[in-house]
Amino acid sequence: MQAITSGFAQGVADSQFCFRHILTAMSEPGTVCQLNKHPGFMPLHAATSQVLLTLCDQDTGIYLSANLANEAELAALTDNLAFHCQAPLVVAEQADFAVVDGQEEVAMSSFKAGTHLLPETNCTLVIQTNGFHHGPLYRLTGPGIEHHKHVQLGYLSPTITEHLIAPKQAFPLGLDLIFCAGEDIIAIPRTTKVELS
């Protein structure tokens, strides 16, 4: 087992803080929310780590893309997630939460989109990106957005960009997306329509 990094300093209070901010991000798509209660488990961004610490437990399967880090770094990350979240690592098709790099080509159809009877069984895709101040400009509309909102999500791979603009599944099916850059997150749930501006 690799060296274990400490989790939240104030376990309950910090996880509640992060949960409120993640909820705000999901209910107000395109809003930047800061998660600043943990420096992150390398090689994950601080925000990515805090999303997993807050939302994952023994009943949520996590998929980690091999493109996130080298084998040794992924082994250390796996040990930390197992210790702090007790969440099992699974293949993409079984994931409740999947962590990928924003510039990698991702087989989006591999992840669970939910069913018409149980749409909440979909996967939440956590995408590490290189910032929210560059890259293409996207126009968001839908629930939680008054009129529209413009966001930048960094430089994303064609497969992620294509899914944003033209998801293969119609609501209520689909993936919920959380973009992470440093300590900041932007959420784009499946209810949001995304267009290139």
C-alpha positions as CSV (number, residue, x, y, z in Angstrom):
1,M,0.0,0.0,0.0
2,Q,1.2,3.5,-0.8
3,A,1.4,6.3,1.7
4,I,-2.0,7.6,2.7
5,T,-2.7,11.3,2.5
6,S,-5.0,12.9,5.0
7,G,-8.6,13.6,4.1
8,F,-10.7,16.6,5.1
9,A,-9.3,18.3,8.2
10,Q,-12.9,18.8,9.6
11,G,-14.6,15.7,8.1
12,V,-18.3,16.5,8.6
13,A,-18.1,20.3,8.2
14,D,-15.8,20.2,5.2
15,S,-17.9,17.5,3.4
16,Q,-21.1,19.5,4.1
17,F,-19.4,22.7,2.7
18,C,-18.4,20.9,-0.4
19,F,-21.8,19.2,-0.8
20,R,-23.5,22.6,-0.7
21,H,-21.2,24.0,-3.3
22,I,-21.5,21.0,-5.6
23,L,-25.3,21.3,-5.2
24,T,-25.1,25.0,-6.2
25,A,-23.0,24.1,-9.2
26,M,-25.5,21.5,-10.3
27,S,-28.6,23.6,-9.8
28,E,-27.0,26.7,-11.4
29,P,-25.2,25.2,-14.5
30,G,-22.3,27.3,-15.7
31,T,-21.6,28.9,-12.3
32,V,-18.1,28.6,-11.0
33,C,-18.0,27.2,-7.4
34,Q,-14.8,26.9,-5.4
35,L,-13.9,23.8,-3.3
36,N,-11.1,24.8,-1.0
37,K,-11.1,22.3,1.9
38,H,-8.5,19.8,0.6
39,P,-5.4,20.2,-1.5
40,G,-6.2,17.0,-3.5
41,F,-4.8,13.6,-4.0
42,M,-2.1,13.7,-6.7
43,P,-2.6,13.6,-9.7
44,L,-6.1,14.8,-9.2
45,H,-7.0,18.5,-9.0
46,A,-8.1,19.7,-5.6
47,A,-11.7,20.1,-6.8
48,T,-11.8,16.6,-8.3
49,S,-10.6,15.0,-5.1
50,Q,-13.1,16.9,-3.0
51,V,-16.0,15.9,-5.3
52,L,-15.0,12.3,-4.8
53,L,-14.5,12.7,-1.1
54,T,-17.9,14.3,-0.7
55,L,-20.0,12.1,-3.0
56,C,-18.5,8.7,-3.1
57,D,-18.8,5.8,-0.6
58,Q,-18.8,2.0,-0.5
59,D,-21.9,2.0,-2.7
60,T,-20.5,4.1,-5.6
61,G,-18.2,2.7,-8.2
62,I,-15.4,4.9,-9.4
63,Y,-13.7,4.7,-12.8
64,L,-10.3,6.3,-13.2
65,S,-8.9,6.9,-16.7
66,A,-5.4,5.5,-17.3
67,N,-4.7,8.8,-19.0
68,L,-4.8,10.7,-15.7
69,A,-1.3,9.6,-14.5
70,N,1.4,7.0,-14.6
71,E,1.0,3.6,-13.0
72,A,2.6,4.5,-9.7
73,E,0.5,7.7,-9.3
74,L,-2.7,5.8,-10.0
75,A,-1.8,3.1,-7.5
76,A,-1.3,5.8,-4.8
77,L,-4.5,7.5,-5.8
78,T,-6.4,4.2,-5.7
79,D,-5.1,3.5,-2.2
80,N,-6.2,7.0,-1.0
81,L,-9.7,6.6,-2.5
82,A,-10.1,3.1,-1.0
83,F,-9.0,4.4,2.5
84,H,-11.1,7.6,2.6
85,C,-14.2,6.7,0.5
86,Q,-14.2,2.9,0.6
87,A,-15.4,3.2,-3.0
88,P,-14.6,0.3,-5.3
89,L,-12.8,0.9,-8.6
90,V,-14.8,-0.4,-11.5
91,V,-14.7,-0.5,-15.3
92,A,-16.3,2.4,-17.3
93,E,-19.5,0.6,-17.9
94,Q,-20.2,0.1,-14.2
95,A,-19.1,3.5,-13.0
96,D,-21.3,5.8,-10.9
97,F,-18.5,8.4,-11.0
98,A,-15.9,8.5,-13.8
99,V,-12.8,10.7,-13.8
100,V,-11.2,11.6,-17.1
101,D,-8.8,14.1,-18.6
102,G,-10.5,16.8,-20.6
103,Q,-8.1,16.4,-23.6
104,E,-8.4,12.6,-23.9
105,E,-10.7,10.9,-26.4
106,V,-13.4,9.4,-24.3
107,A,-15.9,6.6,-25.3
108,M,-18.9,8.5,-23.9
109,S,-21.3,5.7,-24.8
110,S,-19.4,3.4,-22.3
111,F,-20.9,5.2,-19.3
112,K,-24.3,4.5,-17.8
113,A,-27.0,6.9,-19.0
114,G,-29.7,5.6,-16.6
115,T,-33.0,4.1,-17.7
116,H,-36.4,5.5,-18.2
117,L,-37.5,3.8,-14.9
118,L,-34.3,4.7,-13.1
119,P,-32.8,7.8,-14.7
120,E,-30.8,8.5,-11.5
121,T,-28.7,5.4,-12.1
122,N,-26.6,7.4,-14.6
123,C,-22.9,8.1,-14.4
124,T,-21.5,11.5,-13.3
125,L,-18.5,12.3,-15.4
126,V,-15.8,14.3,-13.6
127,I,-13.6,16.0,-16.2
128,Q,-10.3,17.5,-15.3
129,T,-9.6,20.6,-17.5
130,N,-7.0,23.2,-17.8
131,G,-9.1,26.2,-16.7
132,F,-12.2,28.2,-17.2
133,H,-10.7,31.3,-18.9
134,H,-9.7,29.9,-22.3
135,G,-11.0,27.5,-24.9
136,P,-14.2,27.7,-27.0
137,L,-17.1,29.8,-25.7
138,Y,-20.2,27.7,-25.0
139,R,-23.8,29.0,-24.6
140,L,-25.9,27.3,-21.9
141,T,-29.6,27.3,-21.6
142,G,-32.1,25.3,-19.5
143,P,-33.2,24.8,-15.9
144,G,-31.3,26.9,-13.3
145,I,-30.2,29.5,-16.0
146,E,-32.0,32.8,-16.5
147,H,-32.1,33.4,-20.2
148,H,-28.6,32.0,-21.0
149,K,-25.0,31.8,-19.7
150,H,-21.7,31.8,-21.5
151,V,-18.8,29.6,-20.2
152,Q,-15.3,28.5,-21.2
153,L,-14.3,25.0,-20.2
154,G,-10.7,24.9,-21.4
155,Y,-9.5,22.9,-24.3
156,L,-11.5,19.7,-24.6
157,S,-11.2,16.6,-26.8
158,P,-13.5,16.3,-29.8
159,T,-15.4,13.4,-28.2
160,I,-16.2,15.4,-25.1
161,T,-17.1,18.5,-27.1
162,E,-19.4,16.5,-29.4
163,H,-21.1,15.0,-26.3
164,L,-21.6,18.5,-24.9
165,I,-23.3,19.8,-28.0
166,A,-25.1,16.7,-29.2
167,P,-25.5,14.1,-26.5
168,K,-26.7,10.7,-27.8
169,Q,-29.4,10.3,-25.1
170,A,-32.5,12.5,-24.6
171,F,-33.6,13.6,-21.2
172,P,-34.2,12.1,-18.7
173,L,-31.3,9.8,-19.8
174,G,-27.8,11.1,-20.1
175,L,-24.6,12.0,-18.2
176,D,-24.1,14.7,-15.6
177,L,-20.8,16.5,-16.1
178,I,-18.6,18.2,-13.5
179,F,-15.6,20.1,-14.9
180,C,-12.8,20.6,-12.4
181,A,-9.9,23.1,-12.7
182,G,-7.7,23.6,-9.6
183,E,-10.2,24.3,-6.8
184,D,-13.0,25.4,-9.1
185,I,-15.9,23.4,-10.6
186,I,-18.5,24.0,-13.2
187,A,-21.4,21.6,-13.5
188,I,-23.4,20.8,-16.7
189,P,-26.2,18.4,-15.8
190,R,-28.1,16.5,-18.5
191,T,-30.9,19.0,-18.4
192,T,-28.7,21.7,-19.8
193,K,-28.5,22.5,-23.6
194,V,-25.0,23.4,-24.8
195,E,-24.2,25.3,-28.0
196,L,-21.0,26.7,-29.4
197,S,-21.3,30.4,-29.1
